[in-house]
Amino acid sequence: MKTLRYRIGNDVKPGILDKDGNIRDASSLVADWDNNNVTVEKLNEVKNVNTNSLPLVESNDGIAPCVCKKSVGKFICIGLNYSDHAEETGQKVPPEPIIFSKATSSIIGPNDNVEIPRKSVKTDWEVELGVVIGKEAKYISESDSPSHIAGYCVINDLSEREFQIEHYGQWVKGKSCDTFGPIGPYLVTTDEVPDPQNLKMWLEVNGKKMQNGSTNTMIYGVNFIISYLSQFMSLQPGDIISTGTPPGVGMGMNPQVFLKAGDKIHLGIEGLGEQTQKTISA
């Protein structure tokens, strides 16, 4: 099942994508796709509904983030989690997952404009597999991880490399700028993603392919990451984990290439949908 949130004027409504690719209004089933409803239990309940019995959405004013921004408690990211990406940046494979946070205020819809921050000269792109938690996870084993996943989504983990690396302190300041967290278009439930460790992923800038990778080069897989994180903090429904990026980021090129206002970013992951963003000045 693919759930989504769509805009009608200033309102955001919950939807489900039917088998023909049409949006169906899910307002009769849930008030919103928030932390109360992106639970494993609720999603399993909704899967039993005949999608074609729901009202057809003839038109909309855009696709919103696939999980309600206000209900995302944590936006956790894993750094240097692809062996080929670590190689391109000249860094060693980390002996344990590198964890950092992205401010939830960075979350936007998959096709919303991305702002190049003021004083930015090194805004970069990163296509990533996102995992949405659907059941509280605390001190769980790796084998228990799948039962705590609501589903998967596409994330563009935008990064300002100067803020991230050249300014003193943690990565979070280069990762949390407003609009630096496009998520969606869909939350795709686990039954539609039998192997999250074998998904093709790609990203283009102005029509040029920059990233062309696969989740099969992840150093730490999804199930390990969830178990690992749960040893340090509990994970709740609605929490988002961004699991790292394959090679092809601007920072790793020679010479380096970074985004500027007026650029167009297009990205996607096999089975999870696509995003398109235009960059503008903040």
C-alpha positions in Angstrom: 0.0 0.0 0.0 1.1 3.5 -0.8 -0.2 6.3 1.4 0.3 10.0 0.7 -0.9 13.4 1.8 -2.2 15.9 -0.8 -3.0 19.5 -0.8 -6.3 21.1 -1.5 -5.8 24.9 -1.2 -4.4 25.4 2.3 -5.7 22.1 3.6 -3.8 18.8 3.6 -5.7 15.5 3.3 -4.7 11.9 3.7 -4.8 9.7 0.6 -4.1 6.2 -0.7 -2.7 5.4 -4.2 -4.9 2.9 -5.9 -3.6 0.2 -8.3 -4.2 2.5 -11.3 -2.0 5.2 -9.8 -5.0 7.4 -8.8 -5.2 9.2 -5.5 -8.2 8.1 -3.3 -9.4 10.2 -0.4 -8.7 8.4 2.9 -10.4 11.0 5.1 -13.1 8.5 6.1 -10.3 6.2 7.5 -7.9 8.5 9.2 -7.7 12.2 10.1 -4.2 12.4 8.8 -1.1 10.3 8.2 0.5 11.3 11.5 2.1 9.4 14.3 -1.3 8.2 15.5 -2.0 6.5 12.1 1.3 5.5 10.6 1.4 2.6 13.1 1.9 -0.9 12.0 -1.5 -1.8 13.5 -3.4 1.0 11.8 -1.8 0.4 8.4 -2.6 -3.3 8.5 -6.2 -2.4 9.3 -6.4 0.1 6.4 -4.9 -2.5 4.0 -8.2 -4.5 4.3 -10.3 -1.7 2.9 -11.3 -1.8 -0.7 -9.4 1.2 -2.0 -11.7 1.6 -5.0 -14.6 2.3 -2.6 -12.9 5.5 -1.5 -13.6 8.8 -3.3 -11.4 9.5 -6.3 -9.4 12.7 -6.0 -9.8 14.4 -9.4 -7.2 17.1 -8.8 -5.0 18.5 -6.1 -2.7 21.4 -5.4 0.4 19.4 -4.7 1.8 16.5 -2.7 2.7 17.2 1.0 5.2 15.3 3.1 4.1 11.7 3.4 4.1 11.9 7.2 2.7 14.9 9.0 5.6 17.2 9.8 4.3 18.2 13.2 4.1 14.6 14.4 7.6 13.6 13.5 9.4 13.3 16.8 12.8 12.4 15.5 14.5 12.7 12.1 17.6 10.6 12.5 20.3 10.2 9.8 23.1 7.7 9.2 26.3 9.1 7.8 28.8 7.4 5.5 26.7 4.3 5.3 27.5 3.3 1.7 31.0 1.8 1.1 31.3 3.4 -2.3 30.2 6.8 -0.9 32.8 6.6 1.9 35.4 5.8 -0.8 34.5 8.8 -2.9 34.8 11.2 0.1 38.2 9.7 1.1 36.9 8.6 4.5 37.2 5.2 6.3 34.3 2.9 6.7 33.0 3.7 10.2 33.2 0.8 12.7 29.7 1.7 14.0 26.9 3.7 12.4 27.5 7.5 12.4 24.3 9.1 13.8 23.2 12.7 13.5 19.9 14.5 13.6 18.1 16.6 11.0 15.7 19.3 12.4 12.1 18.3 11.8 11.6 21.9 10.6 13.5 21.0 7.5 10.7 18.7 6.3 8.9 19.6 3.0 6.9 17.9 0.4 8.7 15.9 -2.4 8.2 18.5 -5.1 8.4 21.7 -3.0 11.1 24.3 -3.7 14.4 23.9 -1.9 16.0 27.1 -0.5 19.7 27.7 -0.9 20.5 29.1 2.5 21.9 32.6 2.9 25.8 32.6 2.7 25.7 29.1 1.3 28.3 28.2 -1.3 28.2 24.4 -0.9 24.7 23.1 -0.9 24.7 19.4 -1.9 22.2 16.6 -2.7 21.8 13.1 -1.4 19.2 10.6 -2.4 18.4 8.3 0.5 16.1 5.5 1.6 13.9 6.7 4.4 12.4 4.3 7.0 9.3 5.4 9.0 8.8 3.7 12.4 5.4 2.2 13.0 5.8 0.6 16.5 7.8 1.7 19.5 11.3 0.1 19.4 13.4 -0.1 22.5 16.2 -2.5 23.1 15.1 -4.7 20.2 17.1 -7.3 18.3 17.9 -7.0 14.7 15.5 -9.9 13.9 12.7 -7.9 15.6 13.3 -4.8 13.5 11.0 -5.5 10.5 7.9 -5.7 12.8 8.6 -2.1 13.9 8.6 -0.6 10.4 5.6 1.3 9.0 7.1 1.7 5.6 9.7 3.3 3.4 10.0 6.6 1.5 12.3 8.6 -0.7 14.4 11.3 1.1 16.7 14.0 -0.3 19.1 14.6 2.5 20.2 18.1 1.4 23.4 19.3 3.0 25.3 22.5 3.2 28.9 21.1 3.3 30.6 24.3 4.6 28.2 24.5 7.5 28.5 20.8 8.1 32.2 20.3 7.9 34.1 23.6 7.9 32.2 25.2 10.8 33.1 24.0 14.3 30.6 21.6 15.9 28.3 18.8 14.8 26.9 18.0 11.3 23.4 19.0 12.3 23.9 22.7 11.4 24.7 21.7 7.8 21.8 19.3 7.6 18.9 21.2 9.1 18.3 24.3 7.0 14.7 25.0 6.1 13.6 22.8 3.1 16.5 20.4 3.5 14.3 17.4 4.1 11.9 16.5 1.2 10.1 13.3 2.0 7.8 11.2 -0.1 5.8 11.2 -2.3 4.6 8.0 -0.7 4.9 6.0 2.5 5.2 2.5 1.0 4.3 -0.3 3.4 6.7 -3.2 4.0 4.6 -5.7 2.0 5.5 -3.8 -1.2 9.2 -3.7 -0.3 10.3 -7.4 0.2 14.0 -6.5 0.1 15.0 -3.0 1.2 18.6 -3.9 0.6 18.2 -4.3 -3.1 16.6 -1.1 -4.4 18.0 1.0 -7.3 18.3 4.7 -6.5 19.3 7.7 -8.6 19.5 11.5 -8.7 19.8 14.0 -11.5 20.7 17.7 -11.4 19.5 19.7 -14.4 19.0 16.5 -16.4 22.4 15.1 -15.7 22.7 11.8 -13.8 24.8 12.4 -10.6 23.9 9.4 -8.4 23.2 6.0 -9.7 23.4 3.4 -6.9 21.7 0.7 -5.0 20.9 0.0 -1.3 22.9 -3.2 -1.7 26.1 -1.2 -1.0 24.9 -0.1 2.4 27.4 -0.9 5.1 24.7 -1.2 7.9 21.4 -2.5 6.7 17.9 -1.2 7.7 17.3 -3.9 10.3 20.6 -3.4 12.0 20.2 0.3 12.1 16.8 0.2 13.8 18.1 -2.3 16.4 21.3 -0.3 16.9 19.4 3.0 17.4 17.0 1.3 19.8 19.9 0.6 22.2 20.4 4.3 22.7 16.9 5.8 22.4 13.4 4.5 22.0 11.9 5.0 18.5 8.2 5.9 18.2 5.7 5.8 15.4 6.3 8.7 13.0 10.0 8.8 13.6 12.0 8.9 10.4 15.4 7.4 9.7 17.4 8.4 6.6 19.8 5.6 5.9 22.7 7.1 3.9 23.5 7.9 0.3 25.4 6.2 -2.6 28.2 7.9 -4.4 27.8 10.9 -6.8 27.3 13.8 -4.3 28.7 17.1 -5.4 31.3 17.1 -2.6 32.8 14.0 -4.0 33.4 15.3 -7.5 36.6 16.7 -8.9 36.1 19.6 -9.2 33.3 19.8 -6.7 29.9 20.8 -7.9 27.2 22.4 -5.7 23.6 23.6 -6.2 22.7 27.1 -7.1 19.4 28.9 -7.4 17.5 27.9 -10.5 18.7 24.3 -10.5 16.3 21.3 -10.9 16.8 18.2 -8.9 15.1 14.9 -9.9 15.5 11.8 -7.8 13.8 8.4 -7.1 14.1 5.0 -5.6 12.8 1.8 -7.2 9.2 1.2 -6.2 9.0 4.2 -3.8 8.3 7.0 -6.3 10.1 10.1 -7.5 10.8 13.7 -6.4 11.4 16.9 -8.3 12.6 20.1 -6.7 13.6 23.5 -8.0 16.2 25.5 -6.0 15.5 29.1 -5.0 17.4 31.7 -2.9 16.4 31.9 0.8 
